[in-house]
Amino acid sequence: MRKGIFLLVIVFFLIPMSFHSQSSINIVLSEDVFKTGMIRFNNREYQAAIQLFNKSLGLDPMNLRARYYLGYAYLNAGYTKNAIEEWENLIMLGGGTPQIKQKLNDLYFQLAIDKSYDYSQPYILWKIYDGIIEGRHQIIRPSFMLYDEKNNTLLVSSIKTKYVVEMDADGNVFQQFGRKLGDLSVFEAPTGIALYNDKLYAADYEADKIFVFDRKGGLLFDFGIRGYSESNLAGPMGLYISPDEYLFIVDNGNDRIQKFDLDGKWIQNFGKGMLDRPTDVVGEGEYLYISDTFNKRIVKFDLFGNMIESFGEQILQEPRGLCLKGDLLYIVDARQGIFIYNIVTRNMDKLGVDQDQLLLPFDTCVDTKDFIYESDFNSQYIGIFSPLQLHYANIGIKVNQIWLQSYPQNFIHLRIWDKQGKPIYDISDEDILVYEEDELIPFVRLGTTYEFRKDMYIKFIIDKSLSMQAFEPEFKEIFGAFLDKMSGSDWIDIGLVDNDTQYSGRIDANLLWSMDYTLKHPYESQYPYTLGKAMYDSITGLLNVNRNKALLLIVSGELGEQTFSVYDEEVILTYARENAIPIYIIAMTEKNKEVFQELASQTFGKYYSLKDIKSILNLHDEIKNSKPLEYILGYEGLNLKGLKNYWVDLHIEVKLKMNTMIGVDDTGYFVPETIFLSKDKINIEEELSKKEQ
């Protein structure tokens, strides 16, 4: 009996041990299968990758990386809804990074799904603008700032140079308010600024005046008298113009707020006895917010000078400049940096960014992209802070393929698009940053992108249904004109579609054989029943080709009910778009025009009917001179040959237009087990050409 009990005890303890042991084994097996799946994925064998990633998840459902790439494999294969499902599952399992949420938001937008993820994130210090170097010595000791939404410009009061300067979106100073003959200025120490009806109001702290300029910098008039009586000014600072056209001036030396009309007529003052060296004023609707600097608080007044409330006493130490955008009040504390106060919820949070590079933070403003600008009164610097989400939402980036055959000389295929989903062309080497394991790669090269576009590879899909027979003369003219312009180094493949699809296979471009091959095929079926499958298969055949490639359909326009039964239109256009393959369509009639137009426009190709015959006859040149939808980026990666199967984190950034257009993609690869070529034998063109065979 005791022996039986003893055995039961052993079994009781062995069962959980066995369970945990099997679980650990499954995790290891899952990762091994995932590695194989990544090889297939990077070779653009998406169906195989999908099977392997699913197998990996069957072994370990919490392999979040496998689930992420499963979604990507579905998307690249054309199955958007499956990708959405996997990435939504990933978020529910705790793997929902801001980047994944933005990818989902992009897909929701494409499919007109009324859903989106909120992924608001802290700001990051994006750039320190140097008013001496970048501003050409025109911004030194910046004080107050103002963003002009109408013109997308930034205005800055520069104490040292004694001007209010205006710069464009690229940081170029193009206008100086207050400049007189030579380097002289009407200002002694410009401070607060406000825009209203194309007039700039600017305070002068030393002259105790308000200057008014037209939008081109011409001085219209000034007003203000130094002193301590009711209408006098003593060190005017922040300015605000209310909707009912009154100018509110922070009268710093007199510890009050002055109210004037826009012609300079004094109305009233308020705040005396309540304010101690106030700095700035902003407003919204019927209320004003004043930074009560020495009292370490923000005070709220109505437009008639009645105090409503104060806040920030336990948090702020030296509040200076203010900016109000929507419900958010941005407060610059000279000792602590920027705070953001929600005037509705009354929550105050500190901008979670290191601002130590700024010696004396003074004022702030926010542009339409929610970039925050912060002036440093004791230097020539302006700090620029970017919302983290703009790294994911401003520019779309997608790494389609990482080619490791010449490791560590790697090649990345990537797509880059704007917020509307349109390709961004003419990217340069300087626009792209590549990091491996958080280390910046010093040199990247895009030249290969353009080198391989010298030769073409066109997959023709030609409708051989009965409805096409009547247009044989037009077809011969169109097909012949295109082939006649192709060179002997170009490739073609001809797919003839009726009840089935017959392919010529890849051949060197030539006119006579291609025309004969196509014309001798009879017109038999009522509709091009296999058109959808032929399109999908032809896209597959172009995936690993490094040439100027495109899919060209020549069709009657007639479609049968079964034409897109295997692969529907949405799958086909997604497959082509995600893999940067444009679809061009020439239709003999305008039947089903909407379907064909959608396939062409969504893949950045073009749709033509016979009325566009002039453009059709020039289509070869159109494709030949088109810009790439996908870039090939070459770089020398970290040499980790001794760490076979080690996962290398890869981070890509694209920055455009003074770094205000930003895009990011995070991916990675396993260090390959076999190195195919030594570094001194690498030839980029030869190596990439191997992928075409």
C-alpha positions as CSV (number, residue, x, y, z in Angstrom):
1,M,0.0,0.0,0.0
2,R,2.8,2.4,0.9
3,K,4.6,1.5,-2.3
4,G,1.4,2.4,-4.2
5,I,1.1,5.7,-2.5
6,F,4.8,6.4,-3.1
7,L,4.3,5.7,-6.9
8,L,1.3,8.0,-6.9
9,V,3.4,10.8,-5.4
10,I,6.1,10.3,-8.0
11,V,3.6,10.5,-10.8
12,F,1.9,13.6,-9.2
13,F,5.3,15.4,-9.3
14,L,6.4,14.1,-12.7
15,I,3.2,15.2,-14.5
16,P,3.9,19.0,-14.1
17,M,7.6,18.5,-14.7
18,S,6.8,16.7,-17.9
19,F,4.3,19.4,-18.9
20,H,6.9,22.2,-18.3
21,S,9.5,20.2,-20.1
22,Q,7.2,19.8,-23.2
23,S,6.3,23.5,-23.0
24,S,10.0,24.4,-23.1
25,I,10.6,22.1,-26.0
26,N,7.7,23.6,-27.9
27,I,9.1,27.1,-27.5
28,V,12.4,26.0,-28.9
29,L,10.7,24.1,-31.8
30,S,8.5,27.1,-32.5
31,E,11.5,29.4,-32.8
32,D,13.3,26.9,-35.2
33,V,10.2,26.8,-37.4
34,F,10.0,30.6,-37.3
35,K,13.6,30.8,-38.5
36,T,12.7,28.7,-41.5
37,G,9.7,30.8,-42.1
38,M,11.8,33.9,-42.2
39,I,14.0,32.4,-44.9
40,R,10.8,31.8,-47.0
41,F,9.5,35.3,-46.1
42,N,12.6,37.1,-47.2
43,N,12.6,35.1,-50.5
44,R,9.0,36.3,-50.9
45,E,7.6,32.8,-50.8
46,Y,4.6,34.0,-48.8
47,Q,2.4,30.9,-49.0
48,A,5.2,28.8,-47.6
49,A,6.0,31.4,-45.0
50,I,2.3,31.5,-43.9
51,Q,2.3,27.7,-43.4
52,L,5.5,27.8,-41.4
53,F,4.5,30.8,-39.2
54,N,1.2,29.0,-38.5
55,K,3.1,25.9,-37.5
56,S,5.3,28.0,-35.3
57,L,2.3,29.4,-33.5
58,G,0.8,26.0,-33.2
59,L,3.8,25.0,-31.1
60,D,3.9,28.3,-29.2
61,P,0.9,30.6,-29.5
62,M,2.8,33.3,-27.5
63,N,5.6,33.6,-30.2
64,L,4.7,37.2,-30.8
65,R,7.3,37.7,-33.4
66,A,5.9,34.8,-35.5
67,R,2.4,36.3,-35.2
68,Y,3.7,39.6,-36.4
69,Y,5.4,38.2,-39.4
70,L,2.4,35.9,-40.1
71,G,0.3,39.1,-40.4
72,Y,3.0,40.6,-42.7
73,A,3.1,37.4,-44.9
74,Y,-0.7,37.5,-45.2
75,L,-0.6,41.2,-46.2
76,N,2.3,40.7,-48.7
77,A,0.3,37.8,-50.3
78,G,-2.7,40.0,-50.7
79,Y,-4.9,38.9,-47.8
80,T,-5.5,42.1,-45.9
81,K,-8.3,40.9,-43.7
82,N,-6.1,38.0,-42.5
83,A,-3.3,40.4,-41.7
84,I,-5.7,42.6,-39.7
85,E,-7.0,39.5,-37.7
86,E,-3.4,38.5,-36.8
87,W,-2.3,41.9,-35.8
88,E,-5.4,42.5,-33.8
89,N,-4.7,39.2,-32.0
90,L,-1.2,40.4,-31.4
91,I,-2.4,43.6,-29.7
92,M,-4.8,41.5,-27.5
93,L,-1.8,39.4,-26.5
94,G,0.2,42.4,-25.4
95,G,2.4,42.9,-28.5
96,G,0.7,46.1,-29.7
97,T,3.5,48.6,-30.4
98,P,2.6,52.0,-31.8
99,Q,4.0,50.9,-35.1
100,I,1.7,47.9,-35.4
101,K,-1.3,50.1,-34.4
102,Q,-0.4,52.5,-37.1
103,K,-0.1,49.7,-39.7
104,L,-3.6,48.6,-38.7
105,N,-4.9,52.1,-38.9
106,D,-3.5,52.3,-42.5
107,L,-5.3,49.0,-43.4
108,Y,-8.6,50.2,-41.8
109,F,-8.3,53.4,-43.9
110,Q,-7.7,51.4,-47.1
111,L,-10.7,49.1,-46.5
112,A,-12.9,52.0,-45.2
113,I,-13.3,50.3,-41.9
114,D,-14.6,52.7,-39.3
115,K,-12.1,51.8,-36.6
116,S,-8.7,53.1,-35.4
117,Y,-6.2,52.6,-32.6
118,D,-5.2,55.6,-30.4
119,Y,-1.5,55.3,-29.7
120,S,-0.6,58.8,-28.3
121,Q,2.9,58.7,-27.1
122,P,5.4,61.0,-25.3
123,Y,7.4,63.5,-27.3
124,I,11.1,63.1,-28.2
125,L,13.7,65.8,-28.7
126,W,14.0,65.7,-32.4
127,K,16.3,68.6,-33.2
128,I,18.2,71.5,-31.8
129,Y,18.0,74.4,-34.2
130,D,21.1,76.6,-34.2
131,G,20.2,80.3,-34.8
132,I,23.9,81.1,-35.6
133,I,24.7,78.2,-38.0
134,E,21.3,77.4,-39.5
135,G,19.8,80.8,-38.9
136,R,22.9,82.6,-40.3
137,H,23.6,84.6,-37.1
138,Q,20.0,86.0,-37.2
139,I,18.6,84.3,-34.1
140,I,20.6,84.8,-30.9
141,R,18.8,84.8,-27.5
142,P,15.4,83.9,-28.8
143,S,12.5,84.9,-26.5
144,F,8.9,84.8,-27.8
145,M,7.8,82.6,-30.7
146,L,4.7,82.4,-32.8
147,Y,3.6,79.8,-35.4
148,D,1.7,81.2,-38.4
149,E,-0.6,78.3,-39.5
150,K,-1.7,80.2,-42.6
151,N,1.8,80.4,-44.1
152,N,3.4,77.5,-42.2
153,T,6.2,79.7,-40.9
154,L,7.8,80.4,-37.5
155,L,8.3,83.9,-36.1
156,V,10.9,84.4,-33.4
157,S,11.9,87.5,-31.3
158,S,15.7,87.6,-31.2
159,I,16.8,89.8,-28.3
160,K,20.5,89.9,-29.3
161,T,20.0,90.7,-33.0
162,K,17.1,93.0,-32.2
163,Y,14.8,91.6,-34.9
164,V,11.6,89.5,-35.1
165,V,12.7,87.0,-37.7
166,E,10.5,84.6,-39.8
167,M,11.7,81.3,-41.1
168,D,10.1,78.8,-43.4
169,A,9.4,75.1,-42.9
170,D,13.0,74.2,-43.7
171,G,14.4,76.6,-41.1
172,N,15.5,79.3,-43.6
173,V,15.2,82.8,-42.3
174,F,13.6,84.9,-45.1
175,Q,12.3,88.0,-43.3
176,Q,13.3,90.4,-40.5
177,F,10.7,92.6,-38.9
178,G,12.1,95.9,-37.5
179,R,15.2,96.1,-39.7
180,K,16.2,99.6,-40.8
181,L,19.1,100.8,-42.9
182,G,22.1,98.5,-42.6
183,D,21.9,96.4,-39.4
184,L,19.9,99.0,-37.5
185,S,16.6,98.1,-36.0
186,V,13.5,99.9,-34.6
187,F,13.7,97.5,-31.7
188,E,15.8,97.6,-28.6
189,A,14.7,94.2,-27.2
190,P,11.8,92.6,-29.1
191,T,9.6,90.3,-26.9
192,G,6.0,89.3,-27.3
193,I,4.4,88.9,-30.8
194,A,0.9,88.4,-32.1
195,L,-0.6,88.2,-35.6
196,Y,-4.0,89.5,-36.6
197,N,-5.5,90.3,-40.0
198,D,-2.0,90.2,-41.7
199,K,-0.6,92.6,-39.1
200,L,2.2,91.7,-36.7
201,Y,2.1,93.3,-33.2
202,A,5.5,93.1,-31.5
203,A,6.4,94.3,-28.0
204,D,9.7,96.0,-27.1
205,Y,10.8,95.3,-23.5
206,E,13.4,98.1,-23.4
207,A,11.6,100.8,-25.4
208,D,8.2,100.1,-23.7
209,K,6.4,100.2,-27.0
210,I,4.3,98.1,-29.2
211,F,5.3,98.2,-32.9
212,V,2.8,97.2,-35.7
213,F,4.0,95.9,-39.0
214,D,2.3,94.8,-42.2
215,R,2.9,91.2,-43.3
216,K,5.8,92.2,-45.5
217,G,7.7,93.9,-42.7
218,G,6.7,97.5,-43.3
219,L,6.2,99.5,-40.1
220,L,2.7,100.9,-39.8
221,F,2.8,102.6,-36.4
222,D,3.8,102.2,-32.8
223,F,2.3,103.2,-29.5
224,G,3.2,103.1,-25.8
225,I,4.7,105.4,-23.2
226,R,7.2,104.4,-20.5
227,G,5.8,104.9,-17.0
228,Y,3.7,103.6,-14.1
229,S,0.4,105.4,-14.6
230,E,-2.7,103.6,-15.8
231,S,-2.0,103.5,-19.5
232,N,1.8,103.4,-19.3
233,L,4.1,100.4,-20.0
234,A,7.1,99.1,-18.2
235,G,8.7,96.1,-19.8
236,P,5.9,94.8,-22.1
237,M,6.2,91.1,-22.8
238,G,3.6,88.6,-24.0
239,L,0.8,89.7,-26.3
240,Y,-2.6,88.2,-27.1
241,I,-5.4,89.5,-29.5
242,S,-8.9,88.4,-28.5
243,P,-11.7,87.4,-31.0
244,D,-13.4,90.7,-30.2
245,E,-10.3,92.6,-31.4
246,Y,-8.6,93.7,-28.2
247,L,-4.9,93.6,-27.6
248,F,-3.8,92.3,-24.2
249,I,-0.3,93.1,-23.1
250,V,1.7,91.7,-20.2
251,D,3.0,94.8,-18.4
252,N,5.8,92.9,-16.7
253,G,7.4,95.8,-14.8
254,N,4.0,97.0,-13.5
255,D,2.7,93.6,-12.5
256,R,-0.5,93.8,-14.5
257,I,-2.2,93.2,-17.8
258,Q,-3.0,96.2,-20.1
259,K,-5.9,96.2,-22.6
260,F,-5.8,98.3,-25.7
261,D,-7.8,98.3,-29.0
262,L,-5.9,97.4,-32.1
263,D,-5.2,101.1,-33.0
264,G,-3.4,101.6,-29.7
265,K,-6.1,103.2,-27.6
266,W,-5.9,102.3,-23.9
267,I,-9.0,100.5,-22.5
268,Q,-8.2,99.2,-19.0
269,N,-5.7,97.3,-16.9
270,F,-6.1,94.6,-14.3
271,G,-4.1,92.1,-12.2
272,K,-2.3,94.7,-10.0
273,G,-1.8,93.2,-6.5
274,M,-2.5,89.7,-7.9
275,L,0.4,89.2,-10.4
276,D,4.1,89.3,-9.7
277,R,6.3,89.8,-12.8
278,P,4.0,88.0,-15.2
279,T,5.5,86.9,-18.5
280,D,2.9,85.7,-21.1
281,V,-0.8,85.7,-21.9
282,V,-2.9,83.5,-24.2
283,G,-6.6,83.2,-24.6
284,E,-9.5,81.0,-25.7
285,G,-13.0,82.2,-26.1
286,E,-13.9,84.3,-23.1
287,Y,-10.9,83.6,-21.0
288,L,-7.2,84.5,-20.6
289,Y,-4.4,82.5,-19.1
290,I,-1.4,84.4,-17.7
291,S,1.9,83.0,-16.5
292,D,2.3,84.6,-13.0
293,T,6.0,84.0,-12.9
294,F,7.2,85.0,-9.5
295,N,4.0,83.6,-7.9
296,K,4.8,80.2,-9.6
297,R,1.3,79.7,-11.1
298,I,-1.0,80.2,-14.0
299,V,-3.9,82.6,-13.5
300,K,-7.2,82.5,-15.4
301,F,-9.1,85.8,-16.0
302,D,-12.1,86.7,-18.1
303,L,-11.8,89.3,-20.9
304,F,-12.9,92.0,-18.5
305,G,-10.2,91.4,-16.0
306,N,-12.0,89.3,-13.4
307,M,-9.9,86.6,-11.9
308,I,-11.5,83.1,-12.2
309,E,-8.9,80.7,-10.7
310,S,-5.3,79.8,-10.5
311,F,-3.4,76.5,-10.9
312,G,0.0,75.0,-10.9
313,E,1.2,76.4,-7.5
314,Q,2.5,73.1,-6.3
315,I,4.2,72.1,-9.5
316,L,5.5,75.2,-11.4
317,Q,8.7,77.0,-10.3
318,E,9.2,79.7,-12.9
319,P,6.4,79.7,-15.6
320,R,7.3,81.8,-18.6
321,G,6.0,81.4,-22.2
322,L,2.5,79.9,-23.0
323,C,0.9,78.4,-26.0
324,L,-2.8,77.3,-26.2
325,K,-3.8,74.8,-28.9
326,G,-7.2,73.3,-28.6
327,D,-7.7,72.1,-25.0
328,L,-4.0,71.9,-24.3
329,L,-2.1,74.7,-22.6
330,Y,1.7,74.4,-23.1
331,I,3.6,76.0,-20.3
332,V,7.4,76.7,-20.3
333,D,9.0,76.5,-16.9
334,A,12.4,78.1,-17.1
335,R,13.7,75.7,-14.4
336,Q,11.9,72.5,-15.4
337,G,11.0,72.6,-19.1
338,I,7.6,72.2,-20.7
339,F,4.4,71.2,-19.0
340,I,1.1,70.4,-20.8
341,Y,-2.1,71.3,-19.0
342,N,-5.5,70.1,-20.2
343,I,-8.0,73.0,-19.6
344,V,-10.9,70.6,-19.6
345,T,-9.7,67.7,-17.5
346,R,-7.3,69.9,-15.5
347,N,-4.6,67.4,-15.7
348,M,-1.0,68.7,-15.9
349,D,1.9,66.5,-17.2
350,K,5.5,67.3,-17.7
351,L,6.8,66.8,-21.2
352,G,8.8,63.6,-20.7
353,V,11.8,64.6,-22.7
354,D,15.4,65.5,-21.6
355,Q,15.7,69.3,-22.1
356,D,19.1,69.7,-20.5
357,Q,20.6,71.0,-23.8
358,L,18.5,74.2,-23.4
359,L,20.1,76.6,-20.8
360,L,17.0,78.8,-20.1
361,P,13.8,77.6,-21.6
362,F,11.5,80.6,-22.3
363,D,8.7,80.3,-24.8
364,T,6.9,77.7,-26.9
365,C,4.6,77.3,-29.8
366,V,3.1,74.3,-31.6
367,D,2.6,73.7,-35.3
368,T,-0.1,71.9,-37.3
369,K,1.8,68.6,-37.0
370,D,2.0,69.0,-33.2
371,F,5.7,69.6,-33.2
372,I,6.6,71.7,-30.2
373,Y,9.2,74.5,-30.5
374,E,11.0,75.8,-27.4
375,S,13.2,78.9,-27.3
376,D,16.4,79.1,-25.2
377,F,16.8,82.6,-23.9
378,N,20.5,82.2,-22.9
379,S,21.7,80.8,-26.3
380,Q,21.0,80.7,-30.0
381,Y,19.1,77.4,-29.8
382,I,15.5,76.4,-30.4
383,G,14.5,72.9,-29.3
384,I,12.1,71.0,-31.6
385,F,10.1,68.2,-30.1
386,S,8.3,65.6,-32.2
387,P,5.4,63.4,-31.1
388,L,6.6,59.8,-31.1
389,Q,3.6,58.8,-33.2
390,L,4.8,60.8,-36.1
391,H,7.5,58.3,-36.5
392,Y,4.8,55.9,-37.5
393,A,2.1,58.0,-39.0
394,N,3.8,60.7,-41.1
395,I,5.6,58.5,-43.7
396,G,4.9,54.9,-44.3
397,I,7.8,52.5,-44.6
398,K,7.7,48.8,-45.2
399,V,10.7,46.5,-45.5
400,N,9.6,43.9,-48.1
401,Q,12.8,41.9,-48.3
402,I,16.2,41.5,-46.6
403,W,18.7,39.8,-48.9
404,L,21.6,38.2,-47.0
405,Q,23.4,36.2,-49.6
406,S,26.4,38.5,-49.4
407,Y,26.3,38.9,-45.6
408,P,27.4,41.2,-44.0
409,Q,26.9,43.3,-47.1
410,N,23.1,43.3,-47.0
411,F,20.4,44.6,-49.4
412,I,17.0,45.8,-48.2
413,H,14.0,46.2,-50.5
414,L,11.6,48.8,-49.0
415,R,8.6,50.9,-50.0
416,I,8.1,54.4,-48.8
417,W,4.7,56.3,-49.1
418,D,3.0,59.4,-47.8
419,K,-0.1,59.7,-45.5
420,Q,-2.4,59.3,-48.6
421,G,-0.7,56.0,-49.5
422,K,1.1,57.5,-52.6
423,P,4.7,56.5,-53.2
424,I,7.4,59.1,-52.3
425,Y,9.9,59.4,-55.1
426,D,13.4,60.7,-55.3
427,I,14.6,59.6,-51.9
428,S,18.3,60.1,-51.5
429,D,20.9,58.2,-49.4
430,E,21.0,61.1,-46.9
431,D,17.3,60.7,-46.2
432,I,17.7,57.2,-44.8
433,L,19.2,56.0,-41.5
434,V,19.8,52.4,-40.8
435,Y,20.5,50.9,-37.4
436,E,21.6,47.4,-36.5
437,E,21.4,46.5,-32.8
438,D,21.0,50.2,-32.1
439,E,24.3,51.1,-33.9
440,L,24.0,53.6,-36.8
441,I,25.3,52.2,-40.1
442,P,27.6,55.0,-41.4
443,F,27.0,54.5,-45.2
444,V,23.9,53.4,-47.1
445,R,23.5,53.3,-50.9
446,L,20.4,53.5,-53.1
447,G,22.3,53.5,-56.4
448,T,21.4,49.9,-57.1
449,T,17.8,50.9,-57.2
450,Y,18.3,52.9,-60.4
451,E,21.1,50.7,-61.9
452,F,18.7,47.8,-62.3
453,R,15.9,49.8,-63.9
454,K,17.9,50.1,-67.1
455,D,16.4,46.8,-68.3
456,M,12.7,45.9,-68.3
457,Y,10.7,42.8,-67.5
458,I,7.1,43.0,-68.7
459,K,4.5,40.3,-68.0
460,F,1.9,40.5,-70.6
461,I,-1.6,39.0,-69.9
462,I,-3.6,38.9,-73.1
463,D,-7.3,38.2,-73.3
464,K,-7.9,35.5,-75.9
465,S,-11.7,35.2,-75.3
466,L,-14.2,35.5,-78.2
467,S,-14.9,39.1,-77.2
468,M,-11.4,40.1,-78.1
469,Q,-11.4,38.7,-81.6
470,A,-13.0,41.8,-83.1
471,F,-10.2,43.9,-81.9
472,E,-7.3,42.0,-83.4
473,P,-6.2,44.8,-85.7
474,E,-6.0,47.2,-82.8
475,F,-4.2,44.6,-80.7
476,K,-1.6,44.0,-83.3
477,E,-0.9,47.8,-83.5
478,I,-0.7,48.2,-79.8
479,F,1.3,45.0,-79.0
480,G,3.7,45.7,-82.0
481,A,4.3,49.3,-81.0
482,F,5.3,48.2,-77.5
483,L,7.5,45.3,-78.5
484,D,9.2,47.3,-81.2
485,K,10.6,49.7,-78.6
486,M,12.0,47.0,-76.3
487,S,15.7,46.2,-76.4
488,G,17.2,42.7,-76.7
489,S,18.3,42.9,-73.0
490,D,14.6,43.3,-71.9
491,W,12.6,40.3,-70.8
492,I,8.9,39.5,-71.5
493,D,6.5,36.7,-70.6
494,I,3.2,36.3,-72.4
495,G,0.2,34.8,-70.7
496,L,-2.7,34.0,-73.0
497,V,-6.0,33.8,-71.1
498,D,-9.3,32.0,-72.0
499,N,-10.6,28.9,-70.2
500,D,-7.0,28.4,-69.0
501,T,-3.8,30.3,-69.2
502,Q,-0.9,29.4,-71.5
503,Y,2.5,31.0,-70.8
504,S,5.4,31.6,-73.1
505,G,7.8,31.6,-70.2
506,R,10.5,34.2,-69.8
507,I,12.1,35.2,-73.1
508,D,14.2,38.0,-74.5
509,A,12.0,40.7,-75.9
510,N,11.4,40.3,-79.7
511,L,8.6,41.3,-82.0
512,L,8.2,38.6,-84.6
513,W,8.1,35.5,-82.4
514,S,6.0,37.1,-79.7
515,M,3.4,38.3,-82.2
516,D,3.2,35.0,-84.0
517,Y,2.9,33.1,-80.6
518,T,0.0,35.3,-79.6
519,L,-1.9,35.4,-82.8
520,K,-1.8,31.7,-83.5
521,H,-3.6,31.0,-80.3
522,P,-7.3,30.6,-81.1
523,Y,-10.2,32.7,-79.6
524,E,-12.3,30.1,-77.8
525,S,-13.9,30.9,-74.5
526,Q,-16.7,33.4,-74.0
527,Y,-14.8,35.2,-71.2
528,P,-11.2,35.3,-69.9
529,Y,-12.1,33.0,-67.0
530,T,-8.6,32.6,-65.6
531,L,-7.7,36.3,-65.8
532,G,-7.6,36.7,-62.0
533,K,-5.4,33.7,-61.4
534,A,-3.1,34.7,-64.3
535,M,-2.6,38.1,-62.7
536,Y,-1.8,36.6,-59.3
537,D,0.6,34.1,-60.8
538,S,2.3,36.7,-62.9
539,I,2.8,39.0,-59.9
540,T,4.4,36.0,-58.2
541,G,6.8,35.6,-61.1
542,L,8.0,39.2,-60.8
543,L,8.6,39.2,-57.0
544,N,12.3,38.4,-57.0
545,V,13.2,40.3,-60.2
546,N,15.5,43.4,-60.0
547,R,14.4,45.2,-63.1
548,N,11.9,47.9,-64.2
549,K,9.0,45.5,-64.0
550,A,5.3,45.7,-64.6
551,L,2.2,43.7,-65.4
552,L,0.5,44.7,-68.6
553,L,-3.1,43.5,-69.4
554,I,-4.5,43.8,-72.9
555,V,-8.2,42.9,-72.6
556,S,-11.6,43.4,-74.2
557,G,-13.2,44.6,-71.0
558,E,-15.6,41.6,-70.7
559,L,-15.5,39.7,-67.5
560,G,-17.2,36.4,-66.5
561,E,-18.7,35.6,-63.1
562,Q,-15.8,33.2,-62.5
563,T,-13.0,35.5,-63.6
564,F,-12.0,36.5,-60.1
565,S,-13.2,33.4,-58.3
566,V,-9.8,32.1,-57.3
567,Y,-8.3,35.5,-56.4
568,D,-10.6,38.5,-56.1
569,E,-9.7,42.0,-57.2
570,E,-8.9,43.2,-53.7
571,V,-6.4,40.3,-53.2
572,I,-4.7,41.0,-56.5
573,L,-4.3,44.7,-56.1
574,T,-3.1,44.3,-52.6
575,Y,-0.6,41.6,-53.7
576,A,0.7,43.9,-56.5
577,R,0.8,47.1,-54.4
578,E,2.5,45.6,-51.4
579,N,5.2,44.1,-53.6
580,A,5.7,47.3,-55.7
581,I,4.4,45.9,-59.0
582,P,2.4,48.4,-61.1
583,I,-0.5,47.1,-63.2
584,Y,-1.2,48.7,-66.6
585,I,-4.4,47.9,-68.4
586,I,-5.4,48.5,-72.0
587,A,-9.1,47.8,-72.5
588,M,-10.7,47.7,-76.0
589,T,-14.0,48.7,-74.5
590,E,-15.1,50.6,-71.4
591,K,-17.0,47.6,-69.9
592,N,-16.1,47.0,-66.3
593,K,-14.1,50.2,-66.4
594,E,-14.4,50.7,-62.6
595,V,-12.9,47.3,-61.9
596,F,-9.9,47.8,-64.2
597,Q,-9.4,51.4,-63.1
598,E,-9.2,50.4,-59.5
599,L,-6.7,47.6,-60.2
600,A,-4.5,50.1,-62.1
601,S,-4.7,53.2,-59.9
602,Q,-4.3,51.3,-56.6
603,T,-1.1,49.7,-57.8
604,F,0.2,53.0,-59.3
605,G,-0.1,51.9,-62.9
606,K,-2.6,53.3,-65.5
607,Y,-5.8,52.4,-67.2
608,Y,-6.4,53.1,-70.9
609,S,-9.2,52.6,-73.3
610,L,-9.0,52.8,-77.1
611,K,-9.8,56.5,-77.0
612,D,-6.4,57.0,-75.4
613,I,-4.6,55.4,-78.4
614,K,-1.9,58.1,-78.5
615,S,-0.9,57.5,-74.9
616,I,-1.2,53.7,-75.5
617,L,1.3,53.9,-78.3
618,N,3.7,55.7,-76.0
619,L,3.1,53.3,-73.1
620,H,6.6,51.7,-73.4
621,D,8.2,55.1,-72.7
622,E,5.8,55.7,-69.9
623,I,6.9,52.5,-68.1
624,K,10.5,52.9,-69.1
625,N,10.8,56.3,-67.5
626,S,8.6,55.6,-64.5
627,K,10.1,56.0,-61.0
628,P,10.6,53.1,-58.7
629,L,7.9,52.0,-56.3
630,E,10.5,50.1,-54.3
631,Y,14.0,51.1,-53.3
632,I,17.0,48.7,-53.0
633,L,19.2,49.9,-50.1
634,G,22.7,48.4,-49.8
635,Y,24.8,48.7,-46.7
636,E,27.6,47.0,-44.8
637,G,26.0,45.5,-41.7
638,L,27.5,44.3,-38.4
639,N,29.8,41.3,-38.9
640,L,28.3,38.8,-36.6
641,K,29.4,35.6,-38.5
642,G,30.4,34.0,-35.2
643,L,26.8,34.2,-33.9
644,K,24.9,31.9,-36.3
645,N,21.1,32.2,-36.1
646,Y,21.4,35.3,-33.8
647,W,18.5,37.6,-34.4
648,V,19.7,41.1,-35.5
649,D,17.3,44.0,-34.8
650,L,17.1,46.3,-37.8
651,H,15.7,49.8,-37.5
652,I,15.0,52.0,-40.6
653,E,14.2,55.7,-40.5
654,V,13.3,58.1,-43.3
655,K,13.4,61.9,-42.6
656,L,12.3,64.6,-45.0
657,K,11.7,68.3,-45.0
658,M,13.7,69.6,-42.0
659,N,13.0,66.3,-40.3
660,T,9.2,67.0,-40.0
661,M,8.2,64.1,-42.3
662,I,9.3,61.0,-40.5
663,G,8.8,57.3,-41.0
664,V,10.1,54.2,-39.2
665,D,10.1,50.4,-39.7
666,D,11.5,47.9,-37.3
667,T,12.4,44.4,-38.5
668,G,15.3,42.0,-38.3
669,Y,17.0,38.9,-39.6
670,F,18.8,35.8,-38.4
671,V,22.6,35.8,-39.0
672,P,22.9,33.3,-41.9
673,E,24.5,29.9,-41.3
674,T,26.3,30.0,-44.6
675,I,28.2,32.9,-46.0
676,F,28.1,32.7,-49.8
677,L,30.9,35.1,-50.7
678,S,33.8,36.8,-49.0
679,K,33.7,40.5,-48.8
680,D,36.5,41.1,-51.4
681,K,34.5,39.1,-54.0
682,I,31.2,40.9,-53.7
683,N,29.8,42.5,-56.8
684,I,26.5,44.1,-56.2
685,E,25.1,43.7,-59.8
686,E,26.2,40.1,-60.1
687,E,24.8,39.2,-56.7
688,L,21.5,40.8,-57.2
689,S,21.2,39.4,-60.6
690,K,21.2,35.9,-59.1
691,K,17.8,36.6,-57.7
692,E,16.4,36.9,-61.3
693,Q,17.4,33.5,-62.4
